[in-house]
Amino acid sequence: MHEAVVRAGARQDPIRVRFEGPQKTFELQTDLIRARCRTELDPLNIDLLEIAATVFAADSAVKRSGATRPGMGRGWRRTFEFTIPVRNPEFWNRREVQEALTDAVSFLTEDQVSFAFVRKPLDMARQPFLDLDPAGATFDAEEVILFSGGLDSFAGALEALTASQKKVILLTHRSAQKTIPRQVKLGRYLTDRFPDRVLHVHVKARRNGQEASDSSQRSRSFLFAALGQLVARSFGARRLSFYENGVISHNLPISQQVVGTMATRTTHPLSLRKLNALMELLGPGHIPIDNQYRWLTKRDVVERIAQNGGQKQIPISVSCTSIREQTTQHTHCGTCSQCLDRRFALLAAGLEEYEFNEDYGTDVLFGGRDKLSSRTMAVEWTRHALGLSNLDPCAFMTKFGVEFARIAEGHPDQSKRAALEQCVTMHQRHGKNVQQVLEQVLRDRSYDILHGTLPNTSLISLFLTQSGSGISPVLTDPKPTASRIPATSAADEIDQVPDPDAPLRVAFADEDGRPVVRIEGLCVLTGAQAKLPTALKPTFLEDLANRLPPEDHRYVASGTLAAQQVVSKTVIRQQVTRCRQMLDESYQMLHGRELGKDRFIQTRTPKGYRLAPTIIPVREDES
């Protein structure tokens, strides 16, 4: 078999991925590697790279539906069946390898994936697809840095080189022609500033002859990490590093309206852990991937650039996700979440002199926004950031309990309490950075706000009038002490940790056909964790309405629950266990002791399960 075949959902024609020959569909060129590396390239690592490239090709070939939550549904989560030729199909078809691969890819993409591997033809397996550099000499690297040309990866490379004398490989994935000149300029700056210590390796890895249908590129970090693993092992490096600020890595949902690229898990802590778990199976030479900026905000990142003397290079870097909209004059769109994060960080750090409003196609703060998606992103991103500034651990868990569970799982070396404290502190700093910028704008531009001279669809005008705070866009007192930011609603804030012995207050909801259960002051259950309590809710509410005493509240048999969901009784027991574990972990982090298994779901054999009669049901708008 000479090509990978990918069947995608209801699509009739399979996606075919070929890396070699005159009709190749994917360019995978890695200049400088084979001739300058210290050891021969590992066939398993080459297999891994081709598997990751195949996933990336399929990911970009099938469009997801909708950038907003109403448009998600089944169209957002796709189905892929991969059949891929490899050099060692026996290894890749091993159960533990298949499970690790499927786990990593499905978490990164949120798609349903399956893999089958066949033997690559001998002539194809032996054919080197890596370009050679006969004039090159070996380079003994200590660290490989995945270098995108954005602020974060530039800051990381600059800091690594400034703080030590080690040699570093900057590994750049060339997927978009527009970004290449800037990546080259930043690499050249580092090469010139740190002579004989930097090797910039460019890799062309992109679809050939056909524009991508989906631009979210959620599987890009798999491709980047696989390539990094190949380079690190081949050059003898002992460290493989992503540098990405923690706010972007965590990517907390900013609202129910906005999803799109904000949903990405490119450098999420759990993504990196799952990728590491896969790569550990390749053998003892595995180089762990690490994100050394995992607890930094974007402002922290740009301040490190200035501390290490690289602030004049800031205009060269590109953070924007809308590559297609970039021009020579406007290197950033000004409307995506990355542009918002970048601009606010530079303003908060006092580094705005190293960037101009004209660099953005839409002035982030004051430019008119023609598209509804742009206006929605501006308002919801800002509101979300401000809401983080005062969230204590209890409120954070209530609002982002499910997301934090994934974040904590990505940090197995830390206690959940320690991870929660660092997570909350970082997001609070991010929120306060945004608040600082907006307060300064209200002071500096009070005349424009007072007289309504800003475009009605600018971020500032939209946020003041649509924040839901009831604040008028006209300031009654333009003095600095009077400027204030629209407050988050009472429902967004919980000022005190609830009484640990008080009955649980629970809200049940349905979001896009998926059950959601919010336990006030503890966490949010979604998906499989929410199915069982949602199924027990009707009986529970009926018993409450009939004013039955607690001892008379009914149980629902496990067989009945299994029939409702078309699953086995074993699955029902697993749902109960997972639900209880989620609540107990949250409770222990907040109160330092166990919740008790009967506080939420109660069990009695052989009667089945019920919600605890002590639960206080609340409406969604009260939780």
N, C-alpha and C positions, 0 to 999 in steps of 0.2 A: 504494500500500500504506500503510495507516494505522497499522499496528502491527507490532512486531517479533515474529517467530515463532521459537521455540527448540525444537528437537527434542532430547530428552534420553534417550540410551540406548534401553532397551527400553520406555520409557514411551510409551503409545499416544497420549495426548492431548498436543499440543504446548503449551508455555508461551507465553502471549500477553502482551506487554508494551505497554501503551498509556499515554502521558503526557498525552493530552488527551481532552476530551469527558466526558460523564456516566458512561461506563463505564470510566474509566481504571483501570488496575490498579497503577499506580505513581505516587506523589506526588513531584513534582520541583518544589519551590517555592524560589526564591531571592530573598527580599525584599531591598530596598535596593540591589541591584547596578546595574540599568540606569539608574536615576535619578541615582545618585551616582558612577558611573564616569566616567573621562575620555574614553574612546573608545567607539565602537559595538562591540557584541559581535561577535566574529569567528565567522562561520558554521561554520568548521572546528572551532573550540573548542566550539561548541554541539553539533555532531555528536559530538565526542569525549566530551562529558559524557553524552549520551544513550546512546552505545555502552557506556560504563562503567556506567551505571545499568541497562542491559539485562543486562549480565554479572552485576551484583550481584543483580538480581532472580532470575535463573536459578540463581545460586549458592545463594541462600537457599531456593529452592523445592524442591531435590532433596536429600534427606538422604543423608549418607555413612553407611556402616555401620561401627560400632565405634569406640570411643575408645581401644582397646588394640590392640597390634600383631596379635594373633591375629584380630581382627575387621576388619582392613584389607582386604587382597586386592583383588579387582576392585571391591568395593563402595565402597572409599575413593576410587578414581580413576574419575571419571565421564566421560561423553562428551556433548558439547554441539555442536549444529550451529545457528549463528545466522544468521538472515536479517533484516537490519535496514534500515529506510528511513532515508536520510540526505539532506542537502542537496546533497552533492557525491559521488555514487557513483563517479565516475571517479577521484577521488583515493583513496578508501578501497579500491577494487579494484586499485590499483597493487600490483605484486608486492612491492616493498620495504616498503610500508605494511602489507600483509597479513602479511608475515613478522615484522615488528616487533611488530605487535599480537598475533599468535598466540604469539610467543615470550614476551612479557610476561605475558599472561593464563595461559598454560599453566604458567609457572614459579610464578606467584603461587598458583594453585589446585591444581596438580599434576593437572589434568584434561586430557583430550584435547579440543581445541576447533578449530572451523573457522568461517570467516566468509564471508558473501556479502552484498553491499550493493545495494539498489535505490533508485530515486529517490523521495524523499518527495513526496507530493502538494503542489502549489504552495500551496494555501490553508493546509495544515498547516505547511509550511516557513516561511511568512510569519507565522504566528500566534505572537505572543510568549507564552511560557509563564512568563516572569519577571514577578513582581509589581512594580509601580512604587511609588515613594515621592515624590510630587510636591513634598513639603515639604522634601526633602533637598537638601543641597549637595554638590558634589564633594569627594572626600577624596583628597589626594595621599599615597598610602602608599609607603613604601620597602621594606617587607617584609610578606609574607603568611605567617602562622603557622597551620598546621593544628592547631586547638585542640579537643582532645577532652574536656577537663575532668579529665584524669588528672594525676598528679603531674609526669610528664615534660613535657607540653606547657605546664603552668602554670609550671614552673621555667624553661623556655625563654623563654616570653613575658616573665616577670618579669625574667630576666637581660638580655634584649635591650633592654627599656625602661629598666632601671636603668643599663646600661653606655653608653647613648647618648641622643641627643635625637631619634631618628628616629620617624616615625609608623608605626604597625603596624596591620594588619588581623588580627583574630582570626577565623578561619573555622571555624565549628562545623557539623558534620554531625549533624543531628537524626534519629536513627534509632530511638531508644527514649524513650518519654515519661518514664520514671522518671529519666533522666539530665538532662533539660532544666533543672529548677530549680537544680541544682548548677552546671551550665555557665553559667547566667545569673548566679549569685552570684559566681563567680570572675571572669567578664568584667566585672561591675559593679565589683568591687574594683579591677581594673586600670584601668578607665576613670576611676574616681574618684581613684585615686592618681596617674595620669598624665593630667591633663586635656588635652583637645584633641589627644591623640596616639594614641588607641585607637578603632578602629571595630570593633565586634563584629557580625559578619555570621552570622546563623543560616540554615541551609539544611535544609529538610525534604526528605529523600530516603529513601523507604521504601515497602515494599509496601503496597498499599491494600486494606483489608478482609480480609486473610488473613494469619494468623500464619506466620512463617518456619518451614520444616521443618528447616533446618539453621542452626545458630547460630554456626558457626565463622567466617563472614564473611571468608574468606580473600581475597576480591576487594575488600574495603572500601577498601584503600589506593588501588586503581585509581580508584574513584569519587571518593575524597577528593582524589587528585592531579589528576584531570581538572577537578574543580571549582576547585581551587587555581590551576591553570593559567589557567582562564577569568578568575578574579578578578584574579590578578596582572597579566595582560596588559591587562585592562580598566581597572585603576587605575594602570597605569604603574609597578608595583612592580618592583624589580630582584632580589628574592630571594624564594624560595618554600621554606619550611622545615618539615620534620618535626622534632620533638624526641622522640627515643626512645632510652633507654639501650641500649648495645651488647649487653648480655647478652640482653635480650629480642629485639633485632633479629636476632642470630645464631641464637638458639633452637637451640642444640645439642641433639641427642636425649638425653633424660635417662636413658632405659633402653629395652630392647626391649619392655617391658610398656606404657609410657605413650606415647600419641601425642596424639590429641585436639587441643586448641587449642595445645599446645606445638609442633605441627608448622607453625604459621603462618609465613608469610614476608612479613608486612605491611610492615615497614620494613627487610627484609634488604638489605644493600648491593647485592646483585645485582638484587634487585627494583627498587630505585631506579634503577640503571644502565639496566635494560631499559625502564623507564617513560620515563626521559630520552631514550633512543634513539628511542622512538616519538614523543615530543613534539617532538623536534628536526625531524622530518619535516613538522611543521605550518608551518614557516617560520622566518625569521630572528628573529622576536620571541620565540622559545621562552625560558622562564625555567627554568633548571635547578633540580631539587629536591635539597635537601641535608638530611642528618641531622647536625646539629652536635653531637649527643651520642653519636656512633657509638662512641667509645672510653671512655664513662663507665659505671660500675655504677649501680644504683639508689641505693645509699648516696651516691655522688658527687652524684647528682641532688638528693636531699633536703637534702644539706648546702648546696647552692647556693641552695635556697629559703631556708634559715635565714640564709645569708650576705647575702642581699638583702632580709631583713626580712619575708618572707612566711610564716613558720612557723605563724602563727595561722590561716592559710587551709587548712592541711593537712587538717583534718577535712572540709572541704567537697569536696575532690577525691575522685574515684572511680576506682579501678584495676581493680575486679572485672570478670571476663568473664561472670559469671552474672547478667545483668541481670534475668532473670525471677524470681530468688530474692531480689532486694533488697526491703527494706521500709523504712519510716520509721525504725524502731529499728535495724535491721541493714542498713547500706549496703554491706556486703561479705559474701560467703558464707564466706570463711575457708578454703575448700577448693581453690580453683583455683590454678594456678601464679602468677598475677598477685598474688593475695592473699598467698601465701607470700613472694613477692619483696618486696612492699611492707612487710609486717610485719617481716621480718628486717632490711630496710634501715633502717627507722625505729629499731629497737632498736639496731642497730649504730652508728647516728649519734647515739644518745643523745637522740632526739627523741620518745620514746614518750609524753611528757606531752601531746603535741598530738594524741594518738589514744588511744582506749580499747578494751580487750578487748571491751566490749559493742557496739562498732561492727560486729563480725563475728558472723555467724550461728553460726559455729563458732569458738571460741577457737583461734587458729592453733597455739599451742604446747601448750595444756593441755586443750582441749575434746575430748570424745569424738566419734569419727567413725563414724557409723552405716553409711555406704555403703562397699562394697569399693573403688570407684573413688577415693573420698576418702582412704582409708587407703593405697592404692597410691601415689597422687600424693604424699602427705606423705612417705612413706619414700623413694621413688625420687628425688624432687626434692632432699631433704636429702642423701642419699647421693651423688647426682651433684655437688652443689655442693661438698661436702667433698672429693670426688675431684679437683676442679679446683685446690684450694689448693696442691698440690705438684707439679703436672704441669709438667715442663720441655718445651721445644719438641719434643724428640724424642718424648716420650710423648704429647704433644698431637697430633702428626701421626699417630702410630700409631693413636690412638683416634678422631680426628676428621678424618682426612686428606681425605675427600671433602667434608665440610662446609667445611673451611678452603679448599679449592680454589674453592668458590663465593664465600666471603667475599673471598678475594684477587682474584677476577675482578671483584668489585664495587668494588675500589679500584685502577683502572688507573693512577692517578697515583702509586702507591707501588710500590716493589720488593716482591716476595713475602717476602723476608726481613724487611723493615721491618714489613710487615703482620702477619707471624707473631709478631714480638716484641711488637707492641702488643696483638694478640689474646690471646696467652698471658698477658701481664701483667694485662690487664683481667680475664680469667676467674680468674686466681689471686687477685686482690683480692676478687672476688665470693666465692670459696670461703672465703677467710680471714674475710670479714665474717660468713658463716654460722657458721663455726667459733667466732668470738668470741662470738656470741650464745649458742650452745649451751654453751660453757664457762661463761658467766655464769649460765645457767640451772642448770647442775649445781652451781654454788657456792651460788646463792640458794635453790634448792629441793631441797637435798640431803636434808632430812628427809622431804619428800613422796616423793622417789624411793626413799629407803632403806626407808620403811615402806609403799610401794605405795599411797599415797592418791590418786594421779592415775588418771584413767580408763585402762583397759587399751588403749583405742583412740585415746588422744591421740597427737599426733606424738612427744612425748618418750618415752612408754612404748613405742610401736611401734618407734621407731628404735633404742632401746637393746636391744630384744629381737629385732628382725628384721633388723638390719644385716648379719648374717652374720659378725660379728666374734667371736661367742661370748661377748660381755660380758654379764654378768647385770644385770638391772635394779636389783639391790641394790648400792649402793656400799659397799665395805668400809672406805673412809676418806673421810669427807665434807669433809676440809680442801680449801681451794682448790687447793693444789699437787697434790692427788691426783686432781682431776677431770680426766677425759680423754675425748676423743671417739673412738668406735669407728673403728679404722683401716680404710682401704680394703684390699682384698685385694692380695696380691703381684701378681696378674695385672693389676691396674689401674694399677700403677706401674712405670715404667722409669727407674731412677736414672741410668744412664749412656748416653751416645750410643754405639751399637754401633760396632765397628771398621768403618771405611768399606770396607775390603778383604775383610771376612769374607763368606762365602757368605750369600745371602739366605735368611732363615728365613720360610717361607710357610705360612699356614693357610688351608684351603679350607672354606667353610661354605655352608649353604643357609638363608635366612631368608624364610619365607613364599613359597617357590618361586622366590626370586630369588637368583642366585649372589653370594657375597661372598668376596673374597680379601684376606686381611690380610698385609701384608708388614711383619714386625716391625721397629719402629724407623723406618719410612718412612711408610706410608699404608695406607688401606683402599680397595680397588676394589669398586664395586658396579655393578649394571645392565650397560650395554653394555661398560664397561671390564673387567668381570669375566667376560664370556661366553667370550672366547677362551682365557684361561688355564685356565678351568674345563673347557673342551672338550679341552684338551691334557693335562689331569691324568691320565686313565686310562692313556694310553700311557706317560706319564712314570713313574707308580707301578709299572706292570707291568715296565718296563725296570729300575727300581731293584730290584724284588723278584727279578728274574732275574740281578741282579748284573752287568749289562752294563757294560763299560767306557764312559766318557763318549763316546768317538768312535763307539760303536755305538748310542747312543740314537737311536731312530727319529724321523723327521719325519712330520707328518701333512699330506697334500696340501691345498692351499687349496680345491680342488673338494670334497673330502670334508667339510671344515669348513663350507663354504657350504651343502652339501646338508643337513647336520645342523640348521642354523639356518634353512633355507629363505630364504637371502639370496644376494646375488651375491658374487663374489670381490672386487669392489671394496669391499664392506662389510667383508669380513674384513680387508683391508689397512687400512681405516680404524680398525677395532678395535685392530689391532696398534699403529698410530701413536698413538692416544689413550692406550692403556695405557702405552706407553713414555714419552710426554710426561708423564703423571701421575707416574710413578716418578722420572723425571729431574728434574722441578721440585722434588719433595720432597727428593731426594738433594742437589741443589745448595743448597737452603736450609739443610740440616743440615751438609753437608761442604764446600761452596764449590767443588765441581767436578762434572763430568758423571759419570753412573753408567756409561755404556757400554751400547750397545743390546743386547749379547749377554748381559748379566748376568741377564736374566729370560726374555725370549722370543728365540729364535734363528731366523734365516731362512736357508734355502739354496735357491736356484733350481736346478732346478724341483721339488725335493723337498717344499718347504712350510715348516712351522713346528714348533718343539718348545720345551718348557720347558728352560732351561739345566740340564744334568746336575749342575751344582754346587749347585743349590737344595737346601735342607734342609727337607723337609716336616715340619710340626709339627701336633699336634692343636689344635683350637680352644681348649680349656681351657689350653693351654700358651702360646698366643700373647700 
